[in-house]
């Protein structure tokens, strides 16, 4: 969300706040929603939901908090080795994606899933992405947001990441079913990455045209 917003020329501080808040709230809201639906089917109780929140918080929220608390002590090293840390950050994301696909392969999901089922999941994921992108794009205009804020809204509102989804799924569901459960997220994640990359370049080109037009007007 933050990287695409930066490339597109959007409001980066707003994107940072939005992405952070979304991830923090997701730690609590996701187990609550899963508990609500599974409890209705008699598959999860309140104790299980609380246990899931604790496990997810330990995996996702605790490192986030520790990182921010350590930032004043490590800022010098962070700035000095920023390129190396950037590589480590992207590599960790690649490993999470690789883990998700590997889990699906180990479960034999690609052999069990028919072509028609895969097409249906792809179509529904694409439809969901289109609805969310359209809602954030036009919603920002209707609310009178500035161009920079609309860009942040589009990229933050449409992002659902395997980095958060895979650990949550591993806590909330049995290991034997995780690959099947996160399949829609795997497909959605790839589609949103490709779509947002194209949109970011278009936003950036549009911003350059606007800046050039303003420069000519000033001259």
FENGISUL-V515810 format. One record per residue. N is the residue number from 1. RES is the residue in one small letter. PSI is psi in whole degrees, 0 to 359 (* if undefined). Layout:
n	res	psi
N	RES	PSI
N	RES	PSI
This chain:
n	res	psi
1	x	314
2	x	317
3	x	314
4	x	322
5	x	319
6	x	315
7	x	321
8	x	350
9	x	30
10	x	190
11	x	95
12	x	315
13	x	321
14	x	322
15	x	320
16	x	313
17	x	317
18	x	313
19	x	320
20	x	313
21	x	319
22	x	315
23	x	319
24	x	314
25	x	327
26	x	330
27	x	327
28	x	321
29	x	320
30	x	309
31	x	325
32	x	317
33	x	317
34	x	317
35	x	320
36	x	313
37	x	319
38	x	328
39	x	324
40	x	331
41	x	7
42	x	23
43	x	347
44	x	135
45	x	180
46	x	322
47	x	320
48	x	322
49	x	316
50	x	320
51	x	321
52	x	318
53	x	317
54	x	316
55	x	316
56	x	320
57	x	321
58	x	325
59	x	324
60	x	314
61	x	319
62	x	313
63	x	324
64	x	313
65	x	315
66	x	320
67	x	316
68	x	324
69	x	328
70	x	348
71	x	315
72	x	331
73	x	334
74	x	2
75	x	326
76	x	314
77	x	323
78	x	314
79	x	324
80	x	322
81	x	31
82	x	315
83	x	319
84	x	320
85	x	326
86	x	319
87	x	317
88	x	321
89	x	312
90	x	324
91	x	321
92	x	322
93	x	317
94	x	321
95	x	322
96	x	316
97	x	317
98	x	318
99	x	318
100	x	313
101	x	323
102	x	318
103	x	321
104	x	321
105	x	316
106	x	322
107	x	347
108	x	26
109	x	326
110	x	336
111	x	330
112	x	334
113	x	124
114	x	163
115	x	320
116	x	322
117	x	318
118	x	318
119	x	321
120	x	317
121	x	318
122	x	315
123	x	317
124	x	322
125	x	317
126	x	321
127	x	316
128	x	316
129	x	317
130	x	319
131	x	316
132	x	316
133	x	317
134	x	318
135	x	317
136	x	324
137	x	307
138	x	330
139	x	319
140	x	322
141	x	317
142	x	327
143	x	358
144	x	26
145	x	153
146	x	166
147	x	317
148	x	320
149	x	324
150	x	321
151	x	314
152	x	320
153	x	317
154	x	312
155	x	327
156	x	326
157	x	335
158	x	353
159	x	126
160	x	117
161	x	143
162	x	334
163	x	323
164	x	324
165	x	320
166	x	310
167	x	321
168	x	316
169	x	323
170	x	330
171	x	320
172	x	335
173	x	158
174	x	146
175	x	326
176	x	345
177	x	356
178	x	315
179	x	317
180	x	321
181	x	322
182	x	1
183	x	311
184	x	323
185	x	321
186	x	315
187	x	316
188	x	317
189	x	315
190	x	318
191	x	317
192	x	326
193	x	315
194	x	316
195	x	315
196	x	328
197	x	316
198	x	316
199	x	322
200	x	318
201	x	321
202	x	318
203	x	318
204	x	317
205	x	320
206	x	318
207	x	321
208	x	319
209	x	319
210	x	316
211	x	318
212	x	319
213	x	319
214	x	323
215	x	320
216	x	323
217	x	318
218	x	326
219	x	*
